Amino acid sequence: MSDDVVLYEVTGHVATITMNRPDVANAQDTALIDGIDHCLDLADADDDVRVVVLAGAGKHFSAGHDLKALVTGEGDDPWVALRETPEGKFRHEQVMYYGRSLRLYQFRKPTIARVQGSAVAAGLMLACMCDLIVAADDATFTNPVLRMTGAGVELLVEPWELGIRKAKEFLWTGEKIDAQEAWRLGLVNRVVPLAELADRTRELAERVALVPPATAQVVKDSINNVATLMGKEQSWKYHFVAHHWMHNTATALDALAARRTKTSMKDVFAEHRDD
């Protein structure tokens, strides 16, 4: 497998963007987030591409945000120094998490998330930015961030994906939703056998690609506008600010200090994903 953290492939009218950090369950570091954004540029510029599939290499779709560099300050991530101030932390998450997620949500071509294994916290958020979700029968969805003192992640997708009452239960308990329950609740469009996930997702993508591009874009914009009129994007803006207020509470700062004392980043990742 390539050493690139994000892979890009075009077959026919379908582009596939693959997160390629299977050793950490495709946890999203700066390089991976930048890589997805670059691949969206490529897909946007290619008139032959009509549908984009977002996938994760290995056992899991994505374990969420990669906390290693941000918590320990290790490595050469250019955003680490900026996050030393509340203003810098706000700017980092506004650009890299909130803004990049919205870019995928608003992308002019239809998008499909291909989900296997775990989609945790920001992994779930990322999948929900896509227009459609195809889940393998082993897929699970969870957001345990409240137990770690965070107010969810940057875009609170759960009320829109699960409904108000179920969203409260899901977030407060940190419990997993399996693929069949996700389908029942409307979180995913289809559940397929794991061995057939790539083929079945591609079949769906090719069927969507039969729609003329201009038509697909207009209808996507129109349906997204329904959500806008219902307050979806305004609710995300509100939650992003609330999320950052929580960052600076004593509760959150104490938890961050405790996390920095962990002897291994395996302990940190374990809070976000299954092995």
N, C-alpha and C positions, 0 to 999 in steps of 0.2 A: 504493500500500500504506500502511496506517496507520503512524503514528509510534510506536504502542504497542509495547513490547518483547515483549509476550506478547498474543496474540489468543485470543479465546474465542468459540466458536460452537456452538450446539446445533441439530441437525436430527433430528427424530424422537426416538429414544431414545439418540442418540449425541452426545456432547460432544467437540469437537476443541479441544485446547490447542496453539497454534502458537507456537513460539519465533520471534521476529521481529527478529533481528539478522543478516540475511544478509550485511551488509557485513563482518562479522567471523566468518562461518561459524557464527553462533549460539553464539559463545563465551559462557559463563555468568557474567555479572556479578551483583552483588547484586540489581539491579532485576529481572533475568530470573528468578533463583531465587525471589525474593519473588512475582513475577508468577505463576509456575507454582503456587506454594503457594496463592495467592489463588484461582486458577481451580479448584484441587482443592476448596477450600471451597465454591465455587459448585456444582460438580458433585455434591458430597456432599449439599448441601442440596436439590437438585432431584430429586424422586422420579421425574420423567419420564426422567432420565438413567440409563441402565443400563450403558453402556460409555463409557470415556474413551479417546480416541486422542491420543497425544502426537506432535507433528510439528515439523519445522523448515522455515522458509521458505528459499527459494533453493536453491543447489546442494548444500548440506551439512546433515546432521542437527545435529551440534554438534562444534565443535573442542575442547570441554572447558572448563575453567575460564578465565575472562578474567583474565589476570595483570596487566593494565596498571596499574590503581589499586593493587593489592596490592604490586607490585614497585617502582613509582615513587613511590607516595604521592600521585599527582596526583588531582584531582577531589574529590568530596565524599562518597565512600563512608564510611559511619559505622563500618565495621569496621576501617579502616586503622589508626587510632590504637591500637585494642585489640591489634592484631597486633604491636605493638612489643615485647611480652614473650612468653616461651614460654607462659605461662599464658593470655594473651589469644589467642594463635594457636590454642592447643588449643580454647578456648571457641568461637572463630569457626568452626573447621572442624567441631567437634562439633555446633553448631547448624545451620549453613548447608549443609554438605556431607553429613556423616554423618546427621544427624537428618532433613533434608529428603528425602534419598534413601530412608531407611527409611519415611518417611511415604508416599511413592509406592508402595514395595514392599508395604506393609501396607494400602493403600487398599482400602476394603471392596468397591468395584465393579471389575469386570474392566477391565484397561488394556491398550492395544496401542501399541507404538512403531512409528511409520511412518518408516523410515530410508532416506535417499538420500545419495549422496556419502559423505563421511567421518563416521565416529563415532570420535572420538579421545579416549583417556584418560577423563576424566569424562563425555564424550559417550557412550562405550561403557557406563560405569557407569550413566548415566541410562537408557539404553535397556534395560539388563538389570534395572532396577527394575520394568519393566512385565511383565505376565503373558505377553504374546505379542509377537513382533517380526515385522513384515513388512518385507522388505528389497527395495529396487529392485535391478535387475541391475547397477547401477553402484556399489553400496554397498561400502565397505571399512571394516574395523575394525582399530584399532591402539592400542597403549599404549606410547609411546616414553619414558615418564617415567623409567625406570631409567637410560637414557643421560644424563638430566639430573640424576642423583644422587638422585631421589626414589624411595621404596619403593612404586612404583605410585601409585594414588590411594587415597582414604579407605576405600572398601569394595573389597576384593579379590574381584572377581566371577569372575575367570578360572578358578580351580579348579572352581567349580561349573558354569560354562558350557562349559568345554572339556575338563575332565578334568585330573588332576594333571600328567601328563607333558607334554601339549600346552601347558598353562598355563605351565610353566617355559620351554619353548622360545619361546612367544609373547612373554613378558615379557623374557626375557634378550636376545633378538635384536631386538625392536622391529619385527619384520616385520608386514606387513599380511596380513589374512585377507580374501579377496574374498567376495562374496555366496554363490557356489556352495559354497565351502569352509565358510563359516559355516553353511550349511544342512546340509552333510554332517556337521559336528561337533555339530549340534543347537543352535547358538547362535541361529539364527533359525528361525521356523516355515515361512515361505514366501518364495520369491524370485519377483518379478514384473517385467515390463518397466517401466522408469522412467515411461514415458508413462501407464501404467495404475496407478501406485502408489496414488494417492488413491482411485480407484474400487474397486480390489481390496481395499484396507484397509477401506474403508467396507462393502463386501459382507461381509467377515469380521465386522466389528463388528456389523452388523445381524443376522447369523446368531447371534452370541453373545447379542445382546440378546433373542432369543426365549426364553432361559432365564429363568424367574421370578427376580426380584432376590434373594429370600431364598435360593433354591437356589444361585444363582451365588456368593453370599457364603459360604455354609456350605462349599461344595466348595472354593472358593479357600482359605479358612482351613484346611480339612483337608489340602489338598495342601501348603500352606506349612508346616503343622505337621510333615509328613514331613521337610521340609528342616531344620526346627528340631531335631527329634529326631536328625537326622544331624549336627548341630553347625554349621549354616550361620551363624546369627546370632552364636554364640559365636566362630566363626572370624573374622567381621567385627570383633567387638569387639577380639580379639587383634591383628588387623592394624592397626586404627586406632591403637592404642597404639604398635605397632612403627613405623608411618608417622610418628608424631610424634617418636619417639626419633631417627629418621633426620633429621628436620628440623634437629635441633640438633647434628649431627655436624660436624666440621671440613670434611668433604667437601661437605656440603650448604651450609654457610655460605659457603664459598669460591665455590661455584657461584652462589649468590645475589648475592654481591658482584660477580662478573663480569657477571651478567645486568643488574645495575643500571647498568653502564657502557655498555650498548648505546645507540647513537645513535637508534635507531628501534624502536618497539614492533612494527613489522613483523617484525623479526628474532626477537622473542620468539614471536609468533604462528606464525612459520614453523616453529618447533620442534614445534608442536602440530597443524598442519593442512597440507593441500595448498591451493594457490590455486584 
